């Protein structure tokens, strides 16, 4: 395949985001609706797809000390600057907190779940003395699809950018990986920005004690682990620190991939931590980052950006396993074995929304990906035609897509009901 096409696709799928991307998306849509209203807003209605609802309902909101979709909408209402898109929560400061709390205390924000909506979808309607205005996010977390005022469409963009419309799926996955190996590694130097940004989040989480999990992992690693165990612990320590800090609302941006900050953390920090442990060269690191990113994007094109199973344990962890094989000196056959093993192990791991437990899933899957890469180098892994694992990796990924689109719809509904029961004490 054309390496320039691969680069354009990866660049389109990688972006800065502050806070959970679902929460940031809600704040973005709210800010746009309030801006369009042109006057003070008195109430806000937020309607979300089940996946968006599930991920926003418990997550920490940067700059507020609060949690949930209502707090995210309130943040967008008090700071109506949609030009910041998914970085809007980065601009919520202590000066805004009292106003955000006033919105919540007044019970002026209503959040509902649209059971028939799919994937990434949020519709926010702001009402005030001057009327009503609404903004719709659809397809991607930062894709503003429609804006209305008084029922009239004032902006519409059904199609996303040309870069987002490009697809890796027209190529066999092996050909995509070969394009990475054939290209000048410096072509992928832009991926280092993600490493730096996400490493800064991990370090901030460790510095402020925002991640109890990473501290626990660090204490275990200090008790005598060596070799593979040391590599796994370091991957787990960094990924858990960044993820837990982000889920609790630490006010720092991360580099997301395929619309997910936790995917970005798994991908960028997992590859970086292993490369550092192995003493990999810059060239090896760049190729490994590109391999992991390409596989992550490839998988999410098949499964969809939002899934009923834990996306981090599938897409970026599978990419990390293949990248780890590359860093260990292996080739396509070992990559395939490691990827199949990740999917066959974690396909049933539930996504029950964005919150601290994501850090446990992220770090577990990232550590396992490194372990499975080492096992694959010895010829050990889940064999073909084993459960949902197909005869080749593309067949396995197609099974995942079907599992998400058809097999786990009811699972999502039950998960949302259980979360709401726990929140209300019912």
Order of alpha helices (4+ residues) and beta strands (2+ residues): alpha-beta-alpha-beta-alpha-beta-beta-alpha-alpha-beta-beta-beta-beta-beta-alpha-alpha-alpha-alpha-alpha-beta-alpha-alpha-alpha-alpha-alpha-alpha-alpha
